[in-house]
Amino acid sequence: MHTDTERCVRAVRSKDARFDGWFFTAVTTTGIYCRPSCPVVPPKAENMTFYPSAAACQQAGFRACKRCRPDTSPGSPEWNHRADLTARAMRLIADGVVDRAGVPGLAARLGYSTRQIERQLLAELGAGPLALARAQRAQTARLLIETTTLPMAQIAFAAGFASVRTFNDTVREVFALSPTDLRARAPRTGPGTTPGTLSLRLPFRAPLNPDNLFGHLAATAVPGVEEWLPHCLDGVGGAPTGAYRRTLRLPYGHGTVALAPRPDHIACRLSLSDPRDLTVAISRCRRLLDLDADPAAIDDQLRADPLLAPLVDKAPGRRVPRTVDEAEFAVRAVLGQQVSTAAARTHAARLVTAHGDPVDDPEGGLTHLFPTPEALAAADPGALAMPRTRRTTFTTLVRHLADGSLALGVDSDRADTRARLLALPGFGPWTADVIAMRALGDPDAFLPTDLGVRRAARDLGLPSTPAALTARAAAWRPWRAYAVQYLWATDSHPINFLPQ
């Protein structure tokens, strides 16, 4: 979008928050870059230059605006719904791969040379993978500076910087303030939080309907790994509200997170065993709640169907509940084949108790991390309380995940991975597509054989047979996964209601 100057200027002049993260405005007369919704008086059009990423602005010598904090904009929805090399690279960078393995590690994950990846990212985003990772490190550093009392040296290494000097230079260059000054400007938050705990606000593009999002996560929560805890976080006016909580398996350790919807953000409280995992934890929480989606574009397309329009108008902004761990979700999808939600939770809870890694949780009932594929592959198949055919499906899946012959991640090629899943015994279109939808993040995944989808289609006057419904749903592309959320919402199942 940043190449459409006229459209960008209109968005800046109208302070349209829907475009935050789509592009960034650099002001040549001040050397500052902003998000489109910056509250200051818009500069003259001839003084605006538009960039596709914060990293590109920083690389061009611009520093972040202190008013609108453009580095904290929602991520571009392009990197979630697209499946090409650039999008896959951006999802891996957000997951911290460059910080952990460097550009060669990024290239190895994607199957391209480092030169090809650098050329592609530079052409589309105006910055290479190192610059993009540097911009992310700067944002992580700012969060740690402003929300913790950690010493600056610890923050430097936790944010991924190789040295304190590089950390200091980057913070000054990006924010035009030293780390100490940045901390001094941060608002006081009252009593200190528990060591290792951070309270954050996760931004999103409005509207966001939390009902099916948190309802689905709470209704399908695996005991010990996930829970809905009433009166967990402070809400509007300081009143306690409920929150979805779960454990997180992270590159350097583990953590727990509490997430709760607010009118203009998601309240997030993270407790990490190692602060170096902050960037990855935030990225996975945003992915879990589909916070980088563009609801205006999605709903406009679905609203064009006269039979879907009333559902969209009634409760716009539905998101697709996703996952923080792709392999975990695939295992849970198999456990949920042809059984009720309650039975699937029971099966998963048994596996967690038997094979998950225990964790301490002073706040609630979280007891374990979900078992790794390696731990599940080593389990005795005879101890699995499920029919023989599903046991075969389960053991085949975890074996392929454990030995690496099936890779599920943010960088997965969606079409190829779906084909690999369908080749496994016991995997039909429903299982493969629900994994594509919620684990791989495919916005166009569709479930025409799903009972809830077919029942909703029939009640709305849509075709109810899978073939006819698929043909009708062609008009909903590339947002069919979101159409599924609107169809499911016609039912009275607990997944459609925000827990109280």
Salt bridges, closest charged atoms under 4 A:
GLU6 OE2 - ARG10 NH1 3.31
ASP16 OD2 - ARG18 NH2 2.70
ASP20 OD2 - ARG35 NH1 3.16
ASP71 OD1 - ARG142 NH1 2.99
GLU78 OE2 - HIS81 NE2 3.40
GLU78 OE1 - ARG82 NH1 2.99
ASP84 OD2 - ARG82 NH2 2.73
ASP95 OD1 - ARG284 NE 3.02
ASP99 OD1 - ARG137 NH1 2.54
GLU124 OE2 - ARG82 NH2 2.61
GLU146 OE1 - ARG69 NH2 2.70
GLU146 OE2 - ARG142 NE 3.44
GLU173 OE1 - ARG134 NH2 2.91
GLU226 OE2 - ARG246 NH1 3.80
GLU226 OE1 - ARG332 NH1 2.99
GLU227 OE2 - ARG245 NH1 2.54
ASP264 OD1 - HIS265 ND1 2.71
ASP274 OD2 - ARG276 NH2 2.79
ASP290 OD1 - ARG322 NH1 2.96
ASP292 OD1 - ARG286 NH2 2.61
ASP300 OD1 - ARG303 NH1 3.12
ASP305 OD1 - ARG472 NH2 2.90
ASP313 OD1 - ARG303 NE 2.62
GLU326 OE2 - ARG287 NE 3.75
GLU328 OE1 - ARG246 NH2 2.87
GLU328 OE2 - ARG332 NH1 2.85
ASP357 OD2 - ARG249 NH1 2.98
ASP361 OD1 - ARG245 NH2 2.82
GLU363 OE1 - ARG269 NH2 2.25
ASP411 OD1 - ARG109 NH2 2.99
ASP416 OD2 - ARG420 NE 2.89
ASP433 OD1 - ARG418 NE 2.55
ASP444 OD2 - ARG477 NE 2.55
ASP444 OD1 - ARG480 NE 3.12
ASP459 OD1 - ARG458 NE 3.38
ASP491 OD1 - ARG455 NH2 3.43
